[in-house]
Amino acid sequence: MHRATVVVIEQGAEAALVCAALAKRPELRVVEAPDLTGALARLEGDAAPAKLAIAGSAALGGSARELVARLGERGIPVIGVASGISPAARRDALAAGVREMHERPRGWQPYSELIDSLVSRFVRAD
């Protein structure tokens, strides 16, 4: 039985990387979507409450303010994890309400540890 859901808003290899890191936490249900619209559709009627959204550069580059507002309505904090984040993009995302922005580590072990750290801090066991 899953106790909480983590939403991954990313596509392709980047989405697979986040999902692989989250697979180390079998108590979580992972919902993957390429964009905000897809994420909201996948969360409709979800029994396990979503506790965290991890957004990649495409999701953050669209409208971070809308992303934060729409997920915030559901009480879901948004964390950004992407590679090559410019200082301006980082500032814009944080100003829009993204809780934290992280540069994607290059190696698997540091990446996996970052994702695990985010889950540990934002997803509390009920």
N, CA, C and O atoms as a GROMACS GRO file, in nm:
protein
  504
    1MET      N    1   0.085  -0.119   0.000
    1MET     CA    2   0.000   0.000   0.000
    1MET      C    3   0.088   0.123   0.000
    1MET      O    4   0.175   0.137   0.086
    2HIS      N    5   0.068   0.212  -0.094
    2HIS     CA    6   0.143   0.336  -0.101
    2HIS      C    7   0.083   0.437  -0.005
    2HIS      O    8  -0.039   0.454   0.002
    3ARG      N    9   0.169   0.504   0.069
    3ARG     CA   10   0.121   0.603   0.164
    3ARG      C   11   0.124   0.743   0.109
    3ARG      O   12   0.052   0.830   0.158
    4ALA      N   13   0.204   0.767   0.008
    4ALA     CA   14   0.215   0.902  -0.049
    4ALA      C   15   0.255   0.891  -0.195
    4ALA      O   16   0.310   0.791  -0.240
    5THR      N   17   0.226   0.999  -0.267
    5THR     CA   18   0.258   1.007  -0.408
    5THR      C   19   0.360   1.118  -0.431
    5THR      O   20   0.351   1.225  -0.371
    6VAL      N   21   0.455   1.091  -0.518
    6VAL     CA   22   0.549   1.193  -0.565
    6VAL      C   23   0.522   1.210  -0.714
    6VAL      O   24   0.517   1.113  -0.789
    7VAL      N   25   0.505   1.335  -0.755
    7VAL     CA   26   0.477   1.367  -0.895
    7VAL      C   27   0.608   1.406  -0.963
    7VAL      O   28   0.681   1.492  -0.914
    8VAL      N   29   0.636   1.344  -1.075
    8VAL     CA   30   0.754   1.376  -1.154
    8VAL      C   31   0.705   1.443  -1.282
    8VAL      O   32   0.636   1.381  -1.364
    9ILE      N   33   0.741   1.570  -1.300
    9ILE     CA   34   0.698   1.643  -1.419
    9ILE      C   35   0.823   1.666  -1.504
    9ILE      O   36   0.896   1.764  -1.488
   10GLU      N   37   0.844   1.573  -1.595
   10GLU     CA   38   0.963   1.572  -1.679
   10GLU      C   39   0.937   1.472  -1.791
   10GLU      O   40   0.838   1.399  -1.787
   11GLN      N   41   1.025   1.468  -1.890
   11GLN     CA   42   1.009   1.377  -2.002
   11GLN      C   43   1.138   1.302  -2.033
   11GLN      O   44   1.246   1.340  -1.989
   12GLY      N   45   1.123   1.195  -2.107
   12GLY     CA   46   1.236   1.121  -2.160
   12GLY      C   47   1.332   1.067  -2.056
   12GLY      O   48   1.292   1.020  -1.950
   13ALA      N   49   1.461   1.076  -2.089
   13ALA     CA   50   1.565   1.020  -2.003
   13ALA      C   51   1.569   1.086  -1.866
   13ALA      O   52   1.597   1.020  -1.766
   14GLU      N   53   1.541   1.216  -1.861
   14GLU     CA   54   1.541   1.285  -1.731
   14GLU      C   55   1.431   1.230  -1.640
   14GLU      O   56   1.454   1.211  -1.520
   15ALA      N   57   1.313   1.204  -1.695
   15ALA     CA   58   1.204   1.146  -1.617
   15ALA      C   59   1.243   1.007  -1.568
   15ALA      O   60   1.217   0.972  -1.453
   16ALA      N   61   1.304   0.928  -1.656
   16ALA     CA   62   1.346   0.793  -1.619
   16ALA      C   63   1.448   0.796  -1.505
   16ALA      O   64   1.446   0.711  -1.417
   17LEU      N   65   1.535   0.894  -1.507
   17LEU     CA   66   1.637   0.907  -1.403
   17LEU      C   67   1.572   0.936  -1.267
   17LEU      O   68   1.608   0.874  -1.167
   18VAL      N   69   1.478   1.030  -1.264
   18VAL     CA   70   1.410   1.062  -1.138
   18VAL      C   71   1.334   0.939  -1.090
   18VAL      O   72   1.341   0.904  -0.972
   19CYS      N   73   1.262   0.874  -1.179
   19CYS     CA   74   1.183   0.757  -1.140
   19CYS      C   75   1.271   0.643  -1.090
   19CYS      O   76   1.233   0.572  -0.996
   20ALA      N   77   1.387   0.626  -1.150
   20ALA     CA   78   1.480   0.523  -1.102
   20ALA      C   79   1.528   0.553  -0.960
   20ALA      O   80   1.538   0.463  -0.877
   21ALA      N   81   1.556   0.678  -0.933
   21ALA     CA   82   1.599   0.716  -0.798
   21ALA      C   83   1.485   0.697  -0.698
   21ALA      O   84   1.508   0.655  -0.585
   22LEU      N   85   1.362   0.728  -0.739
   22LEU     CA   86   1.246   0.711  -0.650
   22LEU      C   87   1.210   0.564  -0.630
   22LEU      O   88   1.144   0.531  -0.531
   23ALA      N   89   1.252   0.477  -0.721
   23ALA     CA   90   1.222   0.335  -0.708
   23ALA      C   91   1.286   0.273  -0.584
   23ALA      O   92   1.246   0.166  -0.538
   24LYS      N   93   1.386   0.340  -0.529
   24LYS     CA   94   1.449   0.293  -0.406
   24LYS      C   95   1.356   0.310  -0.286
   24LYS      O   96   1.386   0.261  -0.177
   25ARG      N   97   1.245   0.381  -0.304
   25ARG     CA   98   1.148   0.407  -0.198
   25ARG      C   99   1.016   0.338  -0.233
   25ARG      O  100   0.924   0.405  -0.281
   26PRO      N  101   1.004   0.207  -0.210
   26PRO     CA  102   0.885   0.134  -0.252
   26PRO      C  103   0.756   0.178  -0.184
   26PRO      O  104   0.646   0.144  -0.229
   27GLU      N  105   0.767   0.253  -0.077
   27GLU     CA  106   0.646   0.302  -0.009
   27GLU      C  107   0.579   0.416  -0.084
   27GLU      O  108   0.467   0.455  -0.052
   28LEU      N  109   0.647   0.469  -0.184
   28LEU     CA  110   0.595   0.581  -0.262
   28LEU      C  111   0.527   0.534  -0.389
   28LEU      O  112   0.568   0.435  -0.450
   29ARG      N  113   0.424   0.605  -0.428
   29ARG     CA  114   0.366   0.589  -0.560
   29ARG      C  115   0.422   0.704  -0.644
   29ARG      O  116   0.419   0.819  -0.600
   30VAL      N  117   0.472   0.674  -0.760
   30VAL     CA  118   0.529   0.777  -0.847
   30VAL      C  119   0.435   0.799  -0.965
   30VAL      O  120   0.398   0.706  -1.036
   31VAL      N  121   0.397   0.925  -0.983
   31VAL     CA  122   0.314   0.965  -1.096
   31VAL      C  123   0.401   1.047  -1.188
   31VAL      O  124   0.455   1.150  -1.148
   32GLU      N  125   0.415   1.002  -1.310
   32GLU     CA  126   0.501   1.071  -1.407
   32GLU      C  127   0.415   1.134  -1.515
   32GLU      O  128   0.321   1.073  -1.567
   33ALA      N  129   0.448   1.258  -1.549
   33ALA     CA  130   0.377   1.328  -1.656
   33ALA      C  131   0.474   1.423  -1.725
   33ALA      O  132   0.567   1.473  -1.662
   34PRO      N  133   0.454   1.448  -1.855
   34PRO     CA  134   0.546   1.536  -1.927
   34PRO      C  135   0.525   1.684  -1.900
   34PRO      O  136   0.612   1.766  -1.928
   35ASP      N  137   0.406   1.719  -1.844
   35ASP     CA  138   0.376   1.860  -1.821
   35ASP      C  139   0.270   1.873  -1.711
   35ASP      O  140   0.220   1.773  -1.660
   36LEU      N  141   0.238   1.997  -1.676
   36LEU     CA  142   0.142   2.023  -1.569
   36LEU      C  143   0.005   1.965  -1.600
   36LEU      O  144  -0.057   1.904  -1.514
   37THR      N  145  -0.042   1.983  -1.722
   37THR     CA  146  -0.174   1.932  -1.759
   37THR      C  147  -0.182   1.781  -1.739
   37THR      O  148  -0.279   1.730  -1.683
   38GLY      N  149  -0.079   1.712  -1.783
   38GLY     CA  150  -0.075   1.566  -1.765
   38GLY      C  151  -0.070   1.527  -1.619
   38GLY      O  152  -0.134   1.431  -1.578
   39ALA      N  153   0.007   1.601  -1.540
   39ALA     CA  154   0.018   1.571  -1.397
   39ALA      C  155  -0.116   1.587  -1.328
   39ALA      O  156  -0.157   1.502  -1.249
   40LEU      N  157  -0.186   1.697  -1.357
   40LEU     CA  158  -0.316   1.721  -1.294
   40LEU      C  159  -0.416   1.613  -1.334
   40LEU      O  160  -0.496   1.569  -1.250
   41ALA      N  161  -0.414   1.571  -1.458
   41ALA     CA  162  -0.504   1.465  -1.504
   41ALA      C  163  -0.474   1.334  -1.431
   41ALA      O  164  -0.566   1.263  -1.391
   42ARG      N  165  -0.348   1.302  -1.414
   42ARG     CA  166  -0.309   1.177  -1.348
   42ARG      C  167  -0.341   1.178  -1.200
   42ARG      O  168  -0.358   1.072  -1.139
   43LEU      N  169  -0.350   1.297  -1.140
   43LEU     CA  170  -0.378   1.307  -0.997
   43LEU      C  171  -0.527   1.306  -0.965
   43LEU      O  172  -0.565   1.292  -0.848
   44GLU      N  173  -0.613   1.322  -1.066
   44GLU     CA  174  -0.757   1.323  -1.042
   44GLU      C  175  -0.801   1.194  -0.974
   44GLU      O  176  -0.771   1.084  -1.020
   45GLY      N  177  -0.871   1.210  -0.863
   45GLY     CA  178  -0.924   1.095  -0.790
   45GLY      C  179  -0.819   1.007  -0.726
   45GLY      O  180  -0.847   0.892  -0.692
   46ASP      N  181  -0.699   1.058  -0.709
   46ASP     CA  182  -0.589   0.981  -0.651
   46ASP      C  183  -0.616   0.954  -0.503
   46ASP      O  184  -0.643   1.046  -0.426
   47ALA      N  185  -0.607   0.827  -0.465
   47ALA     CA  186  -0.630   0.790  -0.325
   47ALA      C  187  -0.510   0.824  -0.236
   47ALA      O  188  -0.528   0.867  -0.122
   48ALA      N  189  -0.390   0.807  -0.287
   48ALA     CA  190  -0.270   0.839  -0.210
   48ALA      C  191  -0.240   0.987  -0.229
   48ALA      O  192  -0.220   1.031  -0.343
   49PRO      N  193  -0.236   1.064  -0.122
   49PRO     CA  194  -0.213   1.209  -0.138
   49PRO      C  195  -0.074   1.240  -0.193
   49PRO      O  196   0.026   1.180  -0.151
   50ALA      N  197  -0.068   1.332  -0.288
   50ALA     CA  198   0.061   1.376  -0.342
   50ALA      C  199   0.127   1.467  -0.241
   50ALA      O  200   0.065   1.561  -0.191
   51LYS      N  201   0.252   1.440  -0.211
   51LYS     CA  202   0.326   1.515  -0.110
   51LYS      C  203   0.437   1.601  -0.167
   51LYS      O  204   0.486   1.692  -0.100
   52LEU      N  205   0.477   1.575  -0.293
   52LEU     CA  206   0.590   1.645  -0.351
   52LEU      C  207   0.582   1.636  -0.503
   52LEU      O  208   0.542   1.533  -0.558
   53ALA      N  209   0.622   1.744  -0.571
   53ALA     CA  210   0.638   1.743  -0.716
   53ALA      C  211   0.783   1.778  -0.747
   53ALA      O  212   0.837   1.877  -0.697
   54ILE      N  213   0.846   1.696  -0.829
   54ILE     CA  214   0.981   1.721  -0.876
   54ILE      C  215   0.970   1.759  -1.022
   54ILE      O  216   0.928   1.678  -1.105
   55ALA      N  217   1.007   1.882  -1.054
   55ALA     CA  218   0.991   1.935  -1.189
   55ALA      C  219   1.126   1.954  -1.256
   55ALA      O  220   1.222   1.999  -1.193
   56GLY      N  221   1.132   1.920  -1.384
   56GLY     CA  222   1.252   1.939  -1.462
   56GLY      C  223   1.250   2.072  -1.535
   56GLY      O  224   1.159   2.153  -1.517
   57SER      N  225   1.350   2.093  -1.618
   57SER     CA  226   1.367   2.222  -1.683
   57SER      C  227   1.252   2.259  -1.776
   57SER      O  228   1.214   2.376  -1.784
   58ALA      N  229   1.194   2.161  -1.848
   58ALA     CA  230   1.084   2.193  -1.939
   58ALA      C  231   0.963   2.244  -1.861
   58ALA      O  232   0.901   2.343  -1.901
   59ALA      N  233   0.930   2.178  -1.752
   59ALA     CA  234   0.814   2.220  -1.671
   59ALA      C  235   0.838   2.356  -1.608
   59ALA      O  236   0.747   2.439  -1.601
   60LEU      N  237   0.958   2.379  -1.563
   60LEU     CA  238   0.991   2.507  -1.499
   60LEU      C  239   1.003   2.619  -1.601
   60LEU      O  240   0.976   2.735  -1.570
   61GLY      N  241   1.044   2.584  -1.722
   61GLY     CA  242   1.062   2.684  -1.826
   61GLY      C  243   0.931   2.732  -1.885
   61GLY      O  244   0.925   2.842  -1.942
   62GLY      N  245   0.826   2.652  -1.872
   62GLY     CA  246   0.695   2.694  -1.922
   62GLY      C  247   0.643   2.809  -1.838
   62GLY      O  248   0.672   2.925  -1.866
   63SER      N  249   0.568   2.777  -1.738
   63SER     CA  250   0.517   2.878  -1.645
   63SER      C  251   0.532   2.824  -1.504
   63SER      O  252   0.443   2.755  -1.454
   64ALA      N  253   0.643   2.855  -1.442
   64ALA     CA  254   0.668   2.808  -1.305
   64ALA      C  255   0.561   2.862  -1.211
   64ALA      O  256   0.522   2.793  -1.117
   65ARG      N  257   0.514   2.983  -1.237
   65ARG     CA  258   0.411   3.042  -1.150
   65ARG      C  259   0.282   2.961  -1.156
   65ARG      O  260   0.220   2.934  -1.052
   66GLU      N  261   0.240   2.922  -1.276
   66GLU     CA  262   0.119   2.841  -1.289
   66GLU      C  263   0.140   2.703  -1.228
   66GLU      O  264   0.051   2.650  -1.161
   67LEU      N  265   0.257   2.645  -1.251
   67LEU     CA  266   0.290   2.514  -1.195
   67LEU      C  267   0.276   2.518  -1.043
   67LEU      O  268   0.212   2.431  -0.984
   68VAL      N  269   0.336   2.617  -0.980
   68VAL     CA  270   0.332   2.630  -0.835
   68VAL      C  271   0.189   2.657  -0.787
   68VAL      O  272   0.145   2.599  -0.688
   69ALA      N  273   0.117   2.743  -0.857
   69ALA     CA  274  -0.020   2.778  -0.815
   69ALA      C  275  -0.112   2.657  -0.823
   69ALA      O  276  -0.186   2.629  -0.729
   70ARG      N  277  -0.108   2.587  -0.935
   70ARG     CA  278  -0.202   2.475  -0.955
   70ARG      C  279  -0.172   2.359  -0.862
   70ARG      O  280  -0.264   2.295  -0.810
   71LEU      N  281  -0.044   2.330  -0.841
   71LEU     CA  282  -0.010   2.223  -0.747
   71LEU      C  283  -0.026   2.269  -0.603
   71LEU      O  284  -0.062   2.191  -0.515
   72GLY      N  285   0.001   2.397  -0.580
   72GLY     CA  286  -0.017   2.454  -0.447
   72GLY      C  287  -0.161   2.446  -0.399
   72GLY      O  288  -0.185   2.431  -0.279
   73GLU      N  289  -0.256   2.455  -0.491
   73GLU     CA  290  -0.398   2.440  -0.456
   73GLU      C  291  -0.423   2.304  -0.391
   73GLU      O  292  -0.516   2.288  -0.312
   74ARG      N  293  -0.341   2.208  -0.425
   74ARG     CA  294  -0.354   2.072  -0.371
   74ARG      C  295  -0.257   2.048  -0.256
   74ARG      O  296  -0.248   1.937  -0.203
   75GLY      N  297  -0.184   2.153  -0.216
   75GLY     CA  298  -0.089   2.139  -0.106
   75GLY      C  299   0.039   2.065  -0.144
   75GLY      O  300   0.104   2.006  -0.058
   76ILE      N  301   0.074   2.069  -0.273
   76ILE     CA  302   0.192   1.996  -0.321
   76ILE      C  303   0.306   2.094  -0.346
   76ILE      O  304   0.296   2.178  -0.435
   77PRO      N  305   0.414   2.085  -0.268
   77PRO     CA  306   0.529   2.172  -0.294
   77PRO      C  307   0.603   2.128  -0.420
   77PRO      O  308   0.605   2.009  -0.454
   78VAL      N  309   0.663   2.224  -0.489
   78VAL     CA  310   0.736   2.198  -0.613
   78VAL      C  311   0.885   2.220  -0.589
   78VAL      O  312   0.926   2.323  -0.535
   79ILE      N  313   0.966   2.122  -0.630
   79ILE     CA  314   1.112   2.129  -0.623
   79ILE      C  315   1.164   2.117  -0.766
   79ILE      O  316   1.115   2.034  -0.842
   80GLY      N  317   1.259   2.198  -0.801
   80GLY     CA  318   1.319   2.191  -0.934
   80GLY      C  319   1.452   2.117  -0.931
   80GLY      O  320   1.538   2.146  -0.847
   81VAL      N  321   1.469   2.022  -1.023
   81VAL     CA  322   1.596   1.952  -1.041
   81VAL      C  323   1.622   1.948  -1.191
   81VAL      O  324   1.547   1.886  -1.266
   82ALA      N  325   1.727   2.016  -1.234
   82ALA     CA  326   1.757   2.025  -1.376
   82ALA      C  327   1.907   2.051  -1.395
   82ALA      O  328   1.976   2.094  -1.303
   83SER      N  329   1.954   2.025  -1.515
   83SER     CA  330   2.094   2.055  -1.543
   83SER      C  331   2.102   2.185  -1.621
   83SER      O  332   2.012   2.218  -1.698
   84GLY      N  333   2.210   2.259  -1.599
   84GLY     CA  334   2.233   2.383  -1.671
   84GLY      C  335   2.137   2.494  -1.635
   84GLY      O  336   2.099   2.573  -1.722
   85ILE      N  337   2.098   2.503  -1.511
   85ILE     CA  338   2.005   2.607  -1.468
   85ILE      C  339   2.079   2.740  -1.466
   85ILE      O  340   2.180   2.755  -1.396
   86SER      N  341   2.029   2.836  -1.540
   86SER     CA  342   2.092   2.968  -1.539
   86SER      C  343   2.054   3.040  -1.409
   86SER      O  344   1.949   3.010  -1.351
   87PRO      N  345   2.137   3.132  -1.364
   87PRO     CA  346   2.102   3.208  -1.243
   87PRO      C  347   1.967   3.280  -1.257
   87PRO      O  348   1.891   3.287  -1.160
   88ALA      N  349   1.937   3.332  -1.376
   88ALA     CA  350   1.810   3.400  -1.397
   88ALA      C  351   1.693   3.303  -1.386
   88ALA      O  352   1.590   3.336  -1.326
   89ALA      N  353   1.706   3.184  -1.444
   89ALA     CA  354   1.600   3.084  -1.437
   89ALA      C  355   1.580   3.038  -1.292
   89ALA      O  356   1.467   3.016  -1.249
   90ARG      N  357   1.689   3.024  -1.220
   90ARG     CA  358   1.681   2.985  -1.078
   90ARG      C  359   1.604   3.092  -1.000
   90ARG      O  360   1.514   3.060  -0.923
   91ARG      N  361   1.642   3.218  -1.020
   91ARG     CA  362   1.573   3.328  -0.949
   91ARG      C  363   1.425   3.333  -0.984
   91ARG      O  364   1.340   3.349  -0.897
   92ASP      N  365   1.394   3.319  -1.114
   92ASP     CA  366   1.255   3.324  -1.158
   92ASP      C  367   1.173   3.211  -1.096
   92ASP      O  368   1.061   3.234  -1.049
   93ALA      N  369   1.228   3.091  -1.094
   93ALA     CA  370   1.156   2.977  -1.037
   93ALA      C  371   1.133   2.996  -0.887
   93ALA      O  372   1.023   2.971  -0.838
   94LEU      N  373   1.234   3.040  -0.816
   94LEU     CA  374   1.219   3.063  -0.672
   94LEU      C  375   1.121   3.177  -0.645
   94LEU      O  376   1.043   3.169  -0.550
   95ALA      N  377   1.125   3.282  -0.727
   95ALA     CA  378   1.030   3.394  -0.710
   95ALA      C  379   0.887   3.347  -0.738
   95ALA      O  380   0.793   3.401  -0.680
   96ALA      N  381   0.870   3.249  -0.825
   96ALA     CA  382   0.738   3.196  -0.856
   96ALA      C  383   0.684   3.106  -0.746
   96ALA      O  384   0.565   3.074  -0.745
   97GLY      N  385   0.771   3.066  -0.653
   97GLY     CA  386   0.726   2.983  -0.542
   97GLY      C  387   0.781   2.843  -0.539
   97GLY      O  388   0.743   2.763  -0.454
   98VAL      N  389   0.871   2.810  -0.634
   98VAL     CA  390   0.937   2.680  -0.628
   98VAL      C  391   1.018   2.678  -0.499
   98VAL      O  392   1.094   2.770  -0.472
   99ARG      N  393   1.000   2.574  -0.419
   99ARG     CA  394   1.061   2.569  -0.285
   99ARG      C  395   1.214   2.565  -0.290
   99ARG      O  396   1.281   2.635  -0.215
  100GLU      N  397   1.267   2.482  -0.379
  100GLU     CA  398   1.413   2.467  -0.391
  100GLU      C  399   1.446   2.441  -0.537
  100GLU      O  400   1.367   2.382  -0.611
  101MET      N  401   1.565   2.484  -0.576
  101MET     CA  402   1.617   2.454  -0.709
  101MET      C  403   1.751   2.384  -0.692
  101MET      O  404   1.837   2.429  -0.616
  102HIS      N  405   1.768   2.273  -0.764
  102HIS     CA  406   1.892   2.196  -0.754
  102HIS      C  407   1.946   2.168  -0.893
  102HIS      O  408   1.872   2.132  -0.984
  103GLU      N  409   2.076   2.186  -0.906
  103GLU     CA  410   2.145   2.145  -1.028
  103GLU      C  411   2.155   1.993  -1.026
  103GLU      O  412   2.194   1.935  -0.924
  104ARG      N  413   2.120   1.929  -1.135
  104ARG     CA  414   2.125   1.783  -1.140
  104ARG      C  415   2.269   1.736  -1.133
  104ARG      O  416   2.351   1.771  -1.218
  105PRO      N  417   2.301   1.655  -1.031
  105PRO     CA  418   2.437   1.599  -1.024
  105PRO      C  419   2.464   1.509  -1.145
  105PRO      O  420   2.373   1.447  -1.199
  106ARG      N  421   2.589   1.504  -1.186
  106ARG     CA  422   2.625   1.424  -1.303
  106ARG      C  423   2.626   1.274  -1.272
  106ARG      O  424   2.581   1.195  -1.354
  107GLY      N  425   2.677   1.236  -1.157
  107GLY     CA  426   2.688   1.094  -1.123
  107GLY      C  427   2.561   1.039  -1.062
  107GLY      O  428   2.483   1.111  -1.001
  108TRP      N  429   2.542   0.907  -1.081
  108TRP     CA  430   2.423   0.843  -1.029
  108TRP      C  431   2.414   0.850  -0.876
  108TRP      O  432   2.308   0.883  -0.823
  109GLN      N  433   2.522   0.819  -0.808
  109GLN     CA  434   2.516   0.815  -0.661
  109GLN      C  435   2.478   0.952  -0.602
  109GLN      O  436   2.386   0.958  -0.520
  110PRO      N  437   2.543   1.061  -0.641
  110PRO     CA  438   2.501   1.191  -0.587
  110PRO      C  439   2.358   1.227  -0.628
  110PRO      O  440   2.285   1.289  -0.550
  111TYR      N  441   2.318   1.190  -0.749
  111TYR     CA  442   2.181   1.218  -0.794
  111TYR      C  443   2.081   1.142  -0.708
  111TYR      O  444   1.984   1.200  -0.659
  112SER      N  445   2.104   1.015  -0.690
  112SER     CA  446   2.016   0.932  -0.610
  112SER      C  447   2.007   0.984  -0.466
  112SER      O  448   1.899   0.986  -0.407
  113GLU      N  449   2.120   1.027  -0.411
  113GLU     CA  450   2.122   1.082  -0.276
  113GLU      C  451   2.044   1.213  -0.267
  113GLU      O  452   1.976   1.238  -0.168
  114LEU      N  453   2.052   1.297  -0.371
  114LEU     CA  454   1.976   1.422  -0.373
  114LEU      C  455   1.826   1.392  -0.371
  114LEU      O  456   1.752   1.449  -0.291
  115ILE      N  457   1.781   1.302  -0.458
  115ILE     CA  458   1.639   1.269  -0.464
  115ILE      C  459   1.593   1.209  -0.332
  115ILE      O  460   1.485   1.243  -0.283
  116ASP      N  461   1.672   1.121  -0.274
  116ASP     CA  462   1.637   1.061  -0.146
  116ASP      C  463   1.628   1.167  -0.036
  116ASP      O  464   1.539   1.162   0.048
  117SER      N  465   1.719   1.262  -0.038
  117SER     CA  466   1.718   1.371   0.060
  117SER      C  467   1.592   1.456   0.046
  117SER      O  468   1.531   1.493   0.146
  118LEU      N  469   1.552   1.485  -0.077
  118LEU     CA  470   1.430   1.564  -0.100
  118LEU      C  471   1.308   1.490  -0.048
  118LEU      O  472   1.223   1.549   0.019
  119VAL      N  473   1.299   1.362  -0.079
  119VAL     CA  474   1.185   1.283  -0.032
  119VAL      C  475   1.184   1.278   0.121
  119VAL      O  476   1.079   1.292   0.183
  120SER      N  477   1.299   1.258   0.181
  120SER     CA  478   1.306   1.250   0.327
  120SER      C  479   1.261   1.380   0.392
  120SER      O  480   1.199   1.378   0.499
  121ARG      N  481   1.291   1.493   0.331
  121ARG     CA  482   1.255   1.621   0.390
  121ARG      C  483   1.112   1.663   0.362
  121ARG      O  484   1.050   1.729   0.446
  122PHE      N  485   1.058   1.627   0.247
  122PHE     CA  486   0.926   1.676   0.208
  122PHE      C  487   0.813   1.576   0.223
  122PHE      O  488   0.697   1.615   0.229
  123VAL      N  489   0.844   1.450   0.227
  123VAL     CA  490   0.739   1.348   0.238
  123VAL      C  491   0.749   1.285   0.376
  123VAL      O  492   0.837   1.204   0.404
  124ARG      N  493   0.658   1.325   0.460
  124ARG     CA  494   0.655   1.273   0.597
  124ARG      C  495   0.565   1.151   0.603
  124ARG      O  496   0.458   1.149   0.542
  125ALA      N  497   0.607   1.051   0.676
  125ALA     CA  498   0.522   0.933   0.697
  125ALA      C  499   0.406   0.971   0.786
  125ALA      O  500   0.423   1.037   0.889
  126ASP      N  501   0.287   0.928   0.747
  126ASP     CA  502   0.167   0.957   0.828
  126ASP      C  503   0.138   0.845   0.925
  126ASP      O  504   0.041   0.853   1.000
   0.00000   0.00000   0.00000
